[in-house]
Amino acid sequence: MNNAVMFTFELSGEYRPLSETPLVASVDISAPPGNADPVFFRGMDGGDVLWIKGEWHTMIRVDLSTIYVKGTPGDVVSVVGGTW
């Protein structure tokens, strides 16, 4: 069964996963242009990967519980796609 995946994830100053449980989906992840500051994703080497305001990427069949983000509290990341 395929399901839509659509949510806004509120950032904090500490890294947190986009999903608390395994969730494999194909999604567009974006750092909305209305954010106050850039968003940081944890890279494969543990370092910060900076996304500027307005940046987005399509990710195919990724487990959202393995994607960690942080940023300015009150800023968000949007996730839109599905489990297809």
Beta strands, then each sheet from edge to edge (+ up, - down):
strand 1: 4-10
strand 2: 16-17
strand 3: 24-30
strand 4: 39-42
strand 5: 48-51
strand 6: 56-63
strand 7: 68-70
strand 8: 76-82
sheet 1: 1+ 8- 3+ 6-
sheet 2: 2+ 7- 4+ 5-
end
